[in-house]
Structure formats: structure tokens, C-alpha cells
Amino acid sequence: MAKRRQSLRESVRTGGHDYSLLAVAAMILVFGYALSQHVIPNYHELQSIERRHKETRKLVSDQKAENETLQDQTEALDDPYYLAQIMVERYKWRYAPLQVENPPAVK
């Protein structure tokens, strides 16, 4: 005849006392300790890294927009018409009056 399998609960039972609940409690304790020491801190660290990544991407996009604006302003300084407009608007510069040549005298 084949041997009957012994259940886990019966294998933990010694001397009339049932230690299966203590074994389960110990396993839960070890699992909780491992979770609190390894998984949860890594999760919080990952969240802070993702938050910093978002902030950095936003900062980079803001700086790119500012750089494009500054690049446009720098390139506009090469345009003489733009410079003349700046001189008139900011510094109240006035264009020189038109000089008309005197026509030759009629004889």
C-alpha cells in the first residue's frame, strides 16, 4: 500500500500543539519586512525620480522657447530696417529731412 500523504498542518503539529498559525505569522512578518525594506522605498524613489524628470523636461522646453526668442531677436539685429524702427521707437530718433537739390536757374 502507498503511504498516505501527511498534510502540512499535521506536519507542524508537535506534542499536541498546533504551530501552523505561528508559521504563517512568521512568513507574513518576513514578507512584510522584505516589502518595507526593499519594495516600498524603491517605489517612493521611483516616484521622486519621475517627478524630477517631468520638472526637468518642462524646464528644458521653457528654456528652448526662450532660446528661440533670443535667437530671433539676435537675428533681427542684422536687419537695418528693424534697427531703424528700434531707433525711432525707443530712442525717439528722427529721420533726417529730405534734401531737395535746387533746380538750376532758368535763363
All heavy atoms as an XYZ file, in Angstrom:
880
protein
N       0.823     -1.175      0.000
C       0.000      0.000      0.000
C       0.870      1.243      0.000
O       1.945      1.267      0.574
C      -0.865      0.028      1.238
C      -1.948     -0.965      1.260
S      -2.937     -0.500      2.654
C      -4.457     -0.996      2.111
N       0.323      2.247     -0.633
C       1.043      3.528     -0.708
C       0.870      4.285      0.599
O      -0.153      4.158      1.270
C       0.494      4.350     -1.868
N       1.867      5.027      0.926
C       1.789      5.827      2.142
C       0.811      6.974      1.941
O       0.728      7.550      0.873
C       3.144      6.442      2.470
C       4.113      5.496      3.078
C       5.337      6.298      3.429
C       6.270      5.513      4.279
N       7.434      6.273      4.659
N       0.095      7.284      2.981
C      -0.802      8.446      2.925
C       0.025      9.698      3.120
O       0.958      9.730      3.920
C      -1.850      8.372      4.022
C      -2.915      7.348      3.709
C      -4.015      7.412      4.704
N      -4.656      8.740      4.627
C      -5.618      9.144      5.437
N      -6.027      8.356      6.395
N      -6.155     10.316      5.312
N      -0.293     10.709      2.321
C       0.425     11.972      2.470
C       0.029     12.640      3.771
O      -1.124     12.584      4.183
C       0.085     12.920      1.324
C       0.688     12.481      0.034
C       0.494     13.569     -0.972
N       1.184     13.211     -2.189
C       1.164     13.924     -3.263
N       0.474     15.039     -3.306
N       1.812     13.541     -4.328
N       0.994     13.259      4.375
C       0.734     13.951      5.615
C       0.519     15.419      5.277
O       1.289     16.022      4.542
C       1.946     13.783      6.542
C       1.705     14.269      7.929
C       2.937     14.012      8.795
O       4.002     13.727      8.280
N       2.765     14.122     10.090
N      -0.554     15.997      5.778
C      -0.848     17.396      5.456
C       0.160     18.301      6.145
O       0.799     17.927      7.132
C      -2.268     17.760      5.890
O      -2.331     17.843      7.293
N       0.295     19.518      5.600
C       1.238     20.485      6.155
C       0.848     20.829      7.594
O       1.691     20.952      8.469
C       1.254     21.758      5.293
C       2.170     22.874      5.773
C       3.615     22.416      5.765
C       2.000     24.094      4.916
N      -0.445     20.948      7.823
C      -0.904     21.308      9.164
C      -0.546     20.218     10.171
O      -0.144     20.504     11.287
C      -2.413     21.547      9.128
C      -2.942     22.168     10.374
C      -4.400     22.538     10.178
N      -4.926     23.039     11.401
C      -5.238     24.285     11.641
N      -5.103     25.165     10.682
N      -5.706     24.671     12.792
N      -0.628     18.981      9.737
C      -0.272     17.897     10.651
C       1.234     17.810     10.851
O       1.701     17.405     11.913
C      -0.801     16.575     10.117
C      -2.310     16.464     10.183
C      -2.804     15.175      9.559
O      -1.976     14.345      9.142
O      -4.024     15.009      9.483
N       1.999     18.221      9.838
C       3.454     18.136      9.977
C       3.988     19.190     10.941
O       5.048     19.026     11.521
C       4.140     18.303      8.614
O       3.940     19.617      8.143
N       3.262     20.294     11.116
C       3.702     21.343     12.019
C       3.235     21.049     13.446
O       3.754     21.603     14.399
C       3.159     22.715     11.527
C       3.586     23.844     12.439
C       3.624     22.997     10.116
N       2.313     20.182     13.579
C       1.756     19.858     14.889
C       2.729     18.972     15.656
O       3.152     17.931     15.169
C       0.434     19.113     14.678
C      -0.402     18.995     15.907
C      -1.727     18.386     15.592
N      -2.498     19.323     14.771
C      -3.627     19.040     14.168
N      -4.128     17.841     14.254
N      -4.269     19.931     13.468
N       3.133     19.461     16.799
C       4.040     18.658     17.623
C       3.534     18.648     19.056
O       3.167     19.690     19.593
C       5.470     19.244     17.615
O       5.417     20.578     18.071
C       6.115     19.151     16.277
N       3.548     17.540     19.630
C       3.190     17.388     21.032
C       1.800     17.889     21.357
O       1.598     18.440     22.427
N       0.899     17.766     20.420
C      -0.466     18.189     20.691
C      -0.704     19.672     20.485
O      -1.834     20.140     20.616
N       0.324     20.441     20.156
C       0.153     21.877     19.905
C       0.198     22.150     18.407
O       0.953     21.519     17.667
C       1.265     22.687     20.591
C       1.234     22.568     22.078
N       0.269     23.162     22.852
C       2.061     21.922     22.947
C       0.495     22.890     24.122
N       1.586     22.125     24.211
N      -0.596     23.096     17.960
C      -0.658     23.446     16.541
C       0.152     24.724     16.329
O      -0.216     25.793     16.807
C      -2.117     23.656     16.128
C      -2.251     23.786     14.632
O      -1.240     23.612     13.930
O      -3.370     24.077     14.158
N       1.263     24.611     15.616
C       2.131     25.753     15.349
C       1.967     26.303     13.935
O       2.755     27.123     13.490
C       3.597     25.362     15.581
C       3.912     25.068     17.029
C       4.090     23.776     17.481
C       4.015     26.112     17.932
C       4.369     23.520     18.799
C       4.298     25.862     19.258
C       4.479     24.575     19.691
O       4.761     24.316     21.008
N       0.942     25.865     13.219
C       0.776     26.308     11.832
C       0.462     27.806     11.763
O       0.943     28.498     10.870
C      -0.325     25.515     11.133
O      -1.557     25.706     11.802
N      -0.303     28.323     12.701
C      -0.608     29.753     12.682
C       0.636     30.581     12.985
O       0.816     31.673     12.429
C      -1.723     30.074     13.676
C      -3.104     29.521     13.308
C      -4.109     29.868     14.388
C      -3.558     30.057     11.975
N       1.488     30.074     13.853
C       2.739     30.779     14.122
C       3.644     30.770     12.896
O       4.340     31.757     12.617
C       3.456     30.148     15.317
C       2.785     30.366     16.684
C       3.549     29.605     17.762
C       2.738     31.835     17.010
N       3.652     29.667     12.168
C       4.467     29.595     10.949
C       3.952     30.582      9.915
O       4.734     31.280      9.263
C       4.456     28.172     10.390
N       2.644     30.688      9.749
C       2.054     31.643      8.803
C       2.345     33.065      9.261
O       2.698     33.931      8.447
C       0.534     31.397      8.664
C      -0.135     32.521      7.897
C       0.273     30.063      7.997
N       2.254     33.334     10.538
C       2.547     34.667     11.060
C       4.012     35.027     10.812
O       4.329     36.162     10.452
C       2.215     34.741     12.544
N       4.903     34.056     10.987
C       6.327     34.302     10.728
C       6.569     34.593      9.253
O       7.347     35.486      8.900
C       7.159     33.123     11.194
N       5.892     33.859      8.376
C       6.050     34.107      6.937
C       5.529     35.490      6.561
O       6.153     36.208      5.775
C       5.324     33.019      6.133
C       6.033     31.691      6.142
S       5.332     30.503      4.997
C       3.832     30.056      5.870
N       4.416     35.889      7.132
C       3.867     37.222      6.853
C       4.810     38.299      7.380
O       5.027     39.325      6.739
C       2.456     37.359      7.458
C       1.479     36.487      6.680
C       2.002     38.804      7.463
C       0.093     36.432      7.266
N       5.380     38.059      8.549
C       6.329     39.002      9.121
C       7.555     39.164      8.230
O       7.994     40.291      7.952
C       6.743     38.542     10.523
C       7.712     39.454     11.263
C       7.007     40.749     11.647
C       8.244     38.752     12.483
N       8.108     38.050      7.756
C       9.278     38.115      6.869
C       8.906     38.816      5.559
O       9.661     39.647      5.049
C       9.832     36.691      6.615
C      10.864     36.699      5.499
C      10.431     36.132      7.890
N       7.754     38.504      5.014
C       7.302     39.155      3.780
C       7.101     40.654      3.995
O       7.507     41.466      3.159
C       5.989     38.506      3.303
C       5.425     39.159      2.083
C       6.017     38.979      0.839
C       4.306     39.957      2.176
C       5.492     39.579     -0.288
C       3.774     40.574      1.058
C       4.363     40.376     -0.176
N       6.490     41.038      5.089
C       6.283     42.457      5.386
C       7.589     43.198      5.568
O       7.753     44.326      5.106
N       8.543     42.562      6.239
C       9.859     43.187      6.422
C      10.556     43.382      5.080
O      11.109     44.451      4.802
C      10.716     42.335      7.358
C      12.103     42.890      7.556
C      12.304     43.997      8.370
C      13.195     42.329      6.901
C      13.570     44.532      8.548
C      14.465     42.855      7.071
C      14.643     43.960      7.893
O      15.887     44.477      8.049
N      10.537     42.358      4.241
C      11.171     42.463      2.925
C      10.495     43.541      2.084
O      11.153     44.311      1.389
C      11.120     41.118      2.205
N       9.180     43.604      2.166
C       8.436     44.607      1.405
C       8.785     46.012      1.876
O       9.026     46.910      1.066
C       6.931     44.355      1.563
C       6.009     45.247      0.749
C       6.106     44.887     -0.718
C       4.580     45.090      1.229
N       8.852     46.203      3.182
C       9.115     47.547      3.703
C      10.559     47.975      3.493
O      10.844     49.162      3.388
C       8.767     47.616      5.190
O       9.674     46.832      5.929
N      11.491     47.028      3.436
C      12.898     47.377      3.284
C      13.337     47.511      1.832
O      14.293     48.222      1.543
C      13.774     46.329      3.975
C      13.611     46.306      5.456
C      14.000     47.635      6.079
O      14.990     48.240      5.715
N      13.196     48.106      7.017
N      12.649     46.857      0.904
C      13.134     46.836     -0.465
C      12.148     47.409     -1.472
O      12.517     48.212     -2.312
C      13.496     45.401     -0.869
C      14.558     44.821      0.007
N      15.860     45.234     -0.036
C      14.504     43.880      0.970
C      16.563     44.562      0.861
N      15.771     43.733      1.489
N      10.912     47.013     -1.425
C       9.955     47.395     -2.455
C       9.429     48.809     -2.247
O       9.448     49.621     -3.161
C       8.785     46.379     -2.499
C       7.755     46.808     -3.501
C       9.307     45.001     -2.821
N       8.977     49.137     -1.062
C       8.347     50.440     -0.823
C       9.340     51.593     -0.989
O       9.029     52.565     -1.670
C       7.657     50.457      0.548
C       6.476     49.487      0.521
C       7.189     51.859      0.905
C       5.788     49.308      1.840
N      10.548     51.534     -0.430
C      11.484     52.642     -0.666
C      11.834     52.806     -2.143
O      11.960     53.920     -2.627
C      12.719     52.254      0.148
C      12.194     51.377      1.221
C      11.070     50.620      0.587
N      11.967     51.687     -2.863
C      12.249     51.787     -4.290
C      11.088     52.436     -5.028
O      11.296     53.193     -5.977
C      12.547     50.410     -4.874
C      13.873     49.871     -4.386
O      14.730     50.632     -3.961
N      14.039     48.570     -4.450
N       9.866     52.154     -4.620
C       8.696     52.764     -5.247
C       8.696     54.276     -5.022
O       8.490     55.055     -5.949
C       7.417     52.137     -4.688
C       6.164     52.827     -5.163
C       5.679     52.611     -6.441
C       5.476     53.698     -4.333
C       4.538     53.258     -6.879
C       4.338     54.343     -4.759
C       3.865     54.109     -6.037
O       2.744     54.755     -6.462
N       8.974     54.707     -3.788
C       8.997     56.141     -3.496
C      10.155     56.823     -4.226
O      10.020     57.948     -4.702
C       9.094     56.383     -1.992
C       7.855     55.976     -1.254
N       6.629     56.520     -1.523
C       7.652     55.063     -0.271
C       5.721     55.966     -0.734
N       6.314     55.080      0.036
N      11.282     56.144     -4.310
C      12.412     56.701     -5.038
C      12.079     56.837     -6.518
O      12.393     57.856     -7.145
C      13.632     55.796     -4.860
C      14.876     56.328     -5.525
C      16.071     55.417     -5.304
O      15.965     54.441     -4.534
O      17.105     55.690     -5.916
N      11.400     55.853     -7.078
C      10.989     55.919     -8.477
C      10.026     57.070     -8.706
O      10.133     57.805     -9.706
C      10.340     54.595     -8.897
C       9.784     54.536    -10.316
C      10.921     54.646    -11.319
C       8.997     53.267    -10.535
N       9.085     57.278     -7.776
C       8.141     58.389     -7.910
C       8.860     59.728     -7.882
O       8.549     60.624     -8.666
C       7.093     58.332     -6.791
C       6.167     57.136     -6.859
C       5.380     57.112     -8.144
O       4.889     58.136     -8.594
N       5.271     55.944     -8.743
N       9.829     59.889     -6.994
C      10.556     61.165     -6.930
C      11.406     61.365     -8.181
O      11.513     62.487     -8.688
C      11.422     61.229     -5.675
O      12.459     60.280     -5.740
N      11.985     60.306     -8.717
C      12.770     60.419     -9.949
C      11.871     60.801    -11.111
O      12.235     61.654    -11.939
C      13.517     59.099    -10.238
C      14.653     58.921     -9.244
C      14.037     59.062    -11.664
C      15.327     57.573     -9.311
N      10.686     60.205    -11.208
C       9.752     60.559    -12.286
C       9.281     62.000    -12.159
O       9.131     62.702    -13.155
C       8.566     59.594    -12.288
C       8.924     58.211    -12.780
C       7.757     57.244    -12.713
O       6.694     57.619    -12.161
O       7.902     56.124    -13.219
N       9.052     62.472    -10.932
C       8.633     63.857    -10.728
C       9.743     64.815    -11.156
O       9.501     65.799    -11.854
C       8.267     64.080     -9.256
C       7.759     65.478     -8.965
C       7.286     65.661     -7.518
N       7.798     64.740     -6.531
C       8.978     64.863     -5.916
N       9.766     65.863     -6.180
N       9.350     63.973     -4.999
N      10.988     64.501    -10.760
C      12.114     65.344    -11.163
C      12.309     65.318    -12.675
O      12.669     66.328    -13.280
C      13.387     64.875    -10.466
C      13.426     65.285     -9.020
C      14.729     65.012     -8.297
N      15.820     64.511     -9.070
C      16.545     63.420     -8.760
N      16.253     62.734     -7.679
N      17.541     63.038     -9.520
N      12.043     64.169    -13.295
C      12.161     64.046    -14.747
C      11.148     64.946    -15.440
O      11.492     65.633    -16.419
C      11.959     62.589    -15.154
C      12.032     62.346    -16.619
N      13.199     62.474    -17.340
C      11.082     61.995    -17.515
C      12.957     62.213    -18.604
N      11.676     61.911    -18.737
N       9.909     64.966    -14.938
C       8.876     65.849    -15.507
C       9.272     67.315    -15.367
O       9.139     68.096    -16.304
C       7.537     65.641    -14.796
C       6.674     64.575    -15.352
C       5.349     64.588    -14.611
C       4.408     63.572    -15.158
N       3.151     63.534    -14.411
N       9.746     67.685    -14.173
C      10.145     69.073    -13.936
C      11.297     69.468    -14.854
O      11.301     70.574    -15.403
C      10.547     69.259    -12.473
C       9.400     69.138    -11.489
C       9.858     69.088    -10.049
O      11.091     69.097     -9.804
O       8.983     69.037     -9.162
N      12.242     68.572    -15.039
C      13.388     68.869    -15.895
C      12.967     69.006    -17.349
O      13.435     69.891    -18.060
C      14.454     67.766    -15.752
O      14.794     67.622    -14.375
C      15.697     68.098    -16.550
N      12.058     68.134    -17.799
C      11.575     68.247    -19.181
C      10.837     69.557    -19.402
O      10.996     70.201    -20.439
C      10.663     67.069    -19.517
C      11.432     65.776    -19.650
C      10.541     64.668    -20.040
N      10.287     64.809    -21.474
C       9.731     63.887    -22.210
N       9.363     62.771    -21.661
N       9.533     64.074    -23.484
N      10.041     69.994    -18.414
C       9.333     71.266    -18.541
C      10.319     72.425    -18.562
O      10.185     73.352    -19.363
C       8.339     71.436    -17.396
C       7.574     72.741    -17.474
C       6.364     72.728    -16.605
C       5.588     74.008    -16.596
N       5.805     74.939    -17.663
N      11.333     72.358    -17.700
C      12.353     73.403    -17.666
C      13.097     73.483    -18.999
O      13.336     74.580    -19.519
C      13.334     73.133    -16.522
C      14.474     74.121    -16.345
C      13.919     75.489    -15.948
C      15.446     73.620    -15.311
N      13.426     72.332    -19.560
C      14.133     72.308    -20.839
C      13.267     72.887    -21.947
O      13.739     73.675    -22.779
C      14.594     70.874    -21.182
C      15.031     70.756    -22.627
C      15.713     70.446    -20.264
N      11.982     72.543    -21.963
C      11.102     73.082    -23.013
C      10.936     74.593    -22.855
O      10.909     75.327    -23.854
C       9.741     72.381    -22.995
O       9.048     72.686    -21.812
N      10.849     75.089    -21.618
C      10.767     76.536    -21.391
C      12.036     77.232    -21.861
O      11.982     78.297    -22.486
C      10.522     76.844    -19.910
C       9.154     76.405    -19.434
O       8.287     76.129    -20.296
O       8.953     76.324    -18.201
N      13.180     76.643    -21.567
C      14.438     77.246    -21.983
C      14.609     77.201    -23.499
O      15.181     78.123    -24.086
C      15.602     76.552    -21.288
C      15.703     76.892    -19.821
C      16.835     76.180    -19.118
O      17.424     75.246    -19.660
N      17.149     76.614    -17.910
N      14.095     76.148    -24.154
C      14.160     76.096    -25.620
C      13.338     77.221    -26.232
O      13.773     77.856    -27.192
C      13.650     74.740    -26.126
C      14.660     73.645    -26.055
C      14.118     72.374    -26.675
C      15.118     71.247    -26.583
N      14.604     70.004    -27.163
N      12.150     77.455    -25.678
C      11.314     78.545    -26.189
C      12.002     79.894    -25.986
O      11.994     80.751    -26.887
C       9.956     78.527    -25.503
N      12.606     80.088    -24.831
C      13.318     81.343    -24.566
C      14.517     81.490    -25.500
O      14.785     82.577    -26.011
C      13.775     81.379    -23.113
C      14.457     82.677    -22.723
C      14.911     82.689    -21.278
O      14.590     81.742    -20.539
O      15.589     83.657    -20.906
N      15.229     80.397    -25.742
C      16.373     80.443    -26.652
C      15.945     80.792    -28.076
O      16.647     81.534    -28.769
C      17.129     79.118    -26.641
C      17.921     78.910    -25.381
O      18.183     79.850    -24.642
N      18.296     77.671    -25.108
N      14.822     80.244    -28.523
C      14.324     80.580    -29.857
C      13.970     82.059    -29.953
O      14.270     82.719    -30.956
C      13.107     79.719    -30.198
C      13.446     78.266    -30.447
C      12.214     77.406    -30.668
O      11.094     77.958    -30.677
O      12.380     76.194    -30.827
N      13.351     82.598    -28.901
C      13.015     84.024    -28.880
C      14.278     84.878    -28.939
O      14.355     85.841    -29.724
C      12.214     84.367    -27.614
O      11.051     83.535    -27.564
C      11.803     85.816    -27.593
N      15.264     84.525    -28.141
C      16.520     85.276    -28.148
C      17.249     85.148    -29.482
O      17.846     86.115    -29.968
C      17.420     84.811    -27.006
C      16.948     85.165    -25.597
C      17.862     84.529    -24.564
C      16.898     86.656    -25.415
N      17.168     83.977    -30.092
C      17.800     83.778    -31.397
C      17.123     84.653    -32.449
O      17.806     85.275    -33.273
C      17.722     82.303    -31.803
C      18.456     81.980    -33.077
C      19.954     82.114    -32.939
O      20.507     81.898    -31.870
N      20.608     82.490    -34.011
N      15.801     84.738    -32.411
C      15.071     85.609    -33.343
C      15.448     87.070    -33.136
O      15.646     87.811    -34.105
C      13.560     85.436    -33.171
C      13.063     84.116    -33.704
O      13.806     83.469    -34.477
O      11.939     83.719    -33.344
N      15.548     87.484    -31.882
C      15.919     88.875    -31.608
C      17.348     89.160    -32.065
O      17.631     90.236    -32.597
C      15.785     89.174    -30.116
C      14.356     89.221    -29.634
C      14.266     89.400    -28.133
O      15.277     89.419    -27.439
N      13.046     89.529    -27.626
N      18.238     88.205    -31.883
C      19.623     88.382    -32.308
C      19.718     88.476    -33.829
O      20.445     89.316    -34.368
C      20.494     87.218    -31.798
O      20.362     87.133    -30.390
C      21.945     87.404    -32.170
N      18.976     87.628    -34.515
C      18.996     87.663    -35.981
C      18.356     88.935    -36.515
O      18.735     89.439    -37.566
C      18.298     86.430    -36.540
C      19.090     85.151    -36.324
C      18.330     83.911    -36.751
O      17.164     84.043    -37.195
O      18.903     82.819    -36.646
N      17.375     89.483    -35.783
C      16.716     90.706    -36.228
C      17.645     91.908    -36.158
O      17.449     92.888    -36.880
C      15.471     90.963    -35.390
N      18.668     91.852    -35.314
C      19.601     92.972    -35.207
C      20.457     93.143    -36.461
O      21.101     94.168    -36.629
C      20.488     92.804    -33.975
C      19.762     92.935    -32.633
C      20.718     92.651    -31.490
C      19.152     94.313    -32.482
N      20.458     92.146    -37.342
C      21.190     92.270    -38.602
C      20.377     93.017    -39.657
O      20.919     93.382    -40.697
C      21.561     90.876    -39.138
C      22.582     90.177    -38.264
O      23.317     90.885    -37.549
O      22.649     88.937    -38.309
N      19.106     93.240    -39.417
C      18.227     93.897    -40.382
C      18.253     95.412    -40.160
O      17.869     95.886    -39.087
C      16.808     93.352    -40.195
C      15.838     93.891    -41.221
O      16.303     94.465    -42.227
O      14.624     93.731    -41.016
N      18.689     96.190    -41.155
C      18.778     97.644    -40.949
C      17.412     98.297    -40.756
O      17.301     99.288    -40.027
C      19.467     98.145    -42.208
C      19.321     97.065    -43.203
C      19.182     95.789    -42.450
N      16.374     97.770    -41.369
C      15.043     98.359    -41.200
C      14.540     98.153    -39.769
O      13.899     99.022    -39.183
C      14.048     97.763    -42.198
C      14.393     98.134    -43.619
C      14.972     97.212    -44.482
C      14.154     99.424    -44.092
C      15.298     97.555    -45.780
C      14.479     99.774    -45.393
C      15.054     98.837    -46.231
O      15.371     99.191    -47.493
N      14.843     97.003    -39.204
C      14.465     96.739    -37.825
C      15.231     97.661    -36.880
O      14.681     98.189    -35.921
C      14.727     95.262    -37.485
C      14.405     94.881    -36.066
C      13.090     94.758    -35.640
C      15.414     94.656    -35.134
C      12.780     94.416    -34.337
C      15.119     94.317    -33.831
C      13.805     94.190    -33.438
O      13.519     93.856    -32.147
N      16.507     97.849    -37.148
C      17.306     98.759    -36.328
C      16.771    100.186    -36.398
O      16.709    100.891    -35.384
C      18.764     98.717    -36.769
C      19.543     97.471    -36.371
C      20.945     97.518    -36.954
C      19.606     97.340    -34.874
N      16.381    100.619    -37.599
C      15.823    101.971    -37.734
C      14.526    102.089    -36.946
O      14.271    103.108    -36.287
C      15.592    102.290    -39.210
N      13.699    101.062    -36.963
C      12.446    101.075    -36.205
C      12.733    101.155    -34.707
O      12.072    101.894    -33.976
C      11.632     99.822    -36.526
C      10.329     99.746    -35.791
C       9.599     98.445    -36.074
O      10.068     97.606    -36.828
N       8.444     98.292    -35.459
N      13.731    100.417    -34.229
C      14.099    100.472    -32.809
C      14.576    101.869    -32.433
O      14.212    102.409    -31.383
C      15.178     99.423    -32.491
C      14.581     98.023    -32.525
C      15.789     99.665    -31.117
C      15.589     96.927    -32.320
N      15.386    102.457    -33.302
C      15.898    103.802    -33.015
C      14.756    104.806    -32.906
O      14.767    105.691    -32.044
C      16.880    104.240    -34.113
C      18.132    103.405    -34.182
S      19.146    103.531    -32.723
C      19.850    105.127    -32.948
N      13.742    104.691    -33.777
C      12.608    105.623    -33.748
C      11.748    105.383    -32.518
O      11.348    106.321    -31.826
C      11.771    105.488    -35.045
C      10.455    106.230    -34.930
C      12.578    105.975    -36.240
N      11.458    104.113    -32.196
C      10.529    103.809    -31.102
C      11.164    104.002    -29.725
O      10.556    104.603    -28.839
C      10.035    102.374    -31.228
C       9.088    102.164    -32.398
C       8.698    100.706    -32.560
O       9.203     99.852    -31.780
O       7.894    100.411    -33.458
N      12.356    103.513    -29.512
C      12.950    103.554    -28.174
C      13.674    104.867    -27.876
O      13.585    105.384    -26.779
C      13.943    102.409    -28.000
C      13.301    101.072    -27.841
C      14.321    100.045    -27.431
N      13.763     98.706    -27.559
C      14.480     97.609    -27.627
N      15.788     97.687    -27.591
N      13.899     96.448    -27.751
N      14.416    105.321    -28.851
C      15.306    106.445    -28.580
C      14.815    107.762    -29.187
O      15.551    108.734    -29.218
C      16.717    106.124    -29.087
C      17.260    104.861    -28.472
C      17.426    103.702    -29.227
C      17.585    104.812    -27.123
C      17.908    102.542    -28.660
C      18.071    103.652    -26.539
C      18.228    102.522    -27.317
O      18.702    101.364    -26.751
N      13.582    107.778    -29.691
C      12.963    108.982    -30.254
C      13.839    109.603    -31.350
O      13.924    110.802    -31.497
C      12.704    110.030    -29.153
C      11.917    109.511    -27.971
C      10.567    109.014    -28.374
C       9.807    108.576    -27.130
N       8.868    107.545    -27.378
N      14.473    108.735    -32.074
C      15.301    109.182    -33.182
C      14.397    109.614    -34.319
O      13.338    109.058    -34.543
C      16.203    108.027    -33.603
C      17.187    108.315    -34.680
C      18.326    109.006    -34.559
C      17.110    107.875    -36.037
N      18.987    109.036    -35.754
C      18.245    108.343    -36.682
C      16.173    107.126    -36.765
C      18.493    108.105    -38.026
C      16.421    106.895    -38.093
C      17.575    107.381    -38.713
N      14.822    110.664    -35.060
C      14.025    111.118    -36.195
C      14.855    110.990    -37.459
O      16.070    111.157    -37.440
C      13.598    112.569    -36.001
C      12.609    112.716    -34.855
C      12.138    114.109    -34.718
N      13.260    114.958    -34.286
C      13.271    116.263    -34.333
N      12.236    116.909    -34.799
N      14.312    116.941    -33.917
N      14.129    110.688    -38.506
C      14.803    110.601    -39.795
C      15.266    111.981    -40.206
O      14.646    112.999    -39.880
C      13.863    110.043    -40.866
C      13.538    108.569    -40.671
C      12.314    108.170    -40.154
C      14.458    107.595    -41.020
C      12.017    106.840    -39.966
C      14.161    106.263    -40.846
C      12.950    105.888    -40.322
O      12.654    104.572    -40.145
N      16.336    112.024    -40.950
C      16.834    113.310    -41.452
C      15.842    113.844    -42.483
O      15.213    113.080    -43.218
C      18.198    113.114    -42.085
N      15.670    115.153    -42.539
C      14.748    115.690    -43.541
C      15.285    115.422    -44.939
O      16.485    115.363    -45.177
C      14.711    117.194    -43.232
C      15.940    117.458    -42.447
C      16.293    116.188    -41.763
N      14.333    115.283    -45.844
C      14.723    115.048    -47.233
C      15.356    116.318    -47.775
O      14.861    117.425    -47.567
C      13.510    114.667    -48.074
C      12.878    113.326    -47.727
C      11.622    113.112    -48.563
C      13.846    112.191    -47.971
N      16.435    116.158    -48.467
C      17.107    117.311    -49.055
C      16.790    117.340    -50.544
O      17.057    116.399    -51.264
C      18.612    117.227    -48.821
C      18.965    117.304    -47.364
C      20.459    117.295    -47.148
O      21.229    117.299    -48.112
N      20.871    117.292    -45.900
N      16.210    118.445    -50.931
C      15.872    118.615    -52.337
C      16.959    119.486    -52.951
O      17.284    120.557    -52.445
C      14.487    119.295    -52.484
C      14.135    119.490    -53.939
C      13.457    118.459    -51.762
N      17.501    119.037    -54.047
C      18.527    119.831    -54.726
C      17.855    121.022    -55.391
O      16.745    120.917    -55.919
C      19.235    118.982    -55.766
C      20.075    117.876    -55.157
C      20.794    117.090    -56.248
O      20.879    117.574    -57.386
O      21.260    116.000    -55.920
N      18.531    122.124    -55.349
C      17.987    123.294    -56.013
C      18.057    123.083    -57.511
O      19.107    122.730    -58.053
C      18.798    124.551    -55.638
C      18.572    124.880    -54.179
O      17.541    124.541    -53.601
N      19.565    125.543    -53.555
N      16.916    123.304    -58.155
C      16.960    123.147    -59.617
C      17.811    124.273    -60.225
O      17.931    125.353    -59.649
C      15.502    123.273    -60.042
C      14.811    123.916    -58.908
C      15.616    123.675    -57.675
N      18.411    123.993    -61.346
C      19.206    125.043    -61.972
C      18.315    126.256    -62.354
O      17.152    126.094    -62.675
C      19.807    124.410    -63.209
C      19.125    123.078    -63.354
C      18.385    122.798    -62.096
N      18.888    127.384    -62.268
C      18.126    128.595    -62.577
C      17.775    128.640    -64.052
O      18.565    128.277    -64.908
C      18.953    129.826    -62.213
N      16.596    129.102    -64.336
C      16.133    129.184    -65.712
C      16.588    130.531    -66.272
O      16.399    131.558    -65.665
C      14.592    129.059    -65.760
C      14.108    129.181    -67.191
C      14.163    127.795    -65.123
N      17.149    130.528    -67.434
C      17.632    131.770    -68.011
C      16.697    132.282    -69.042
O      16.015    131.824    -69.770
C      18.992    131.593    -68.653
C      20.016    131.277    -67.632
C      21.333    131.255    -68.309
C      22.389    130.861    -67.358
N      23.654    130.816    -67.877
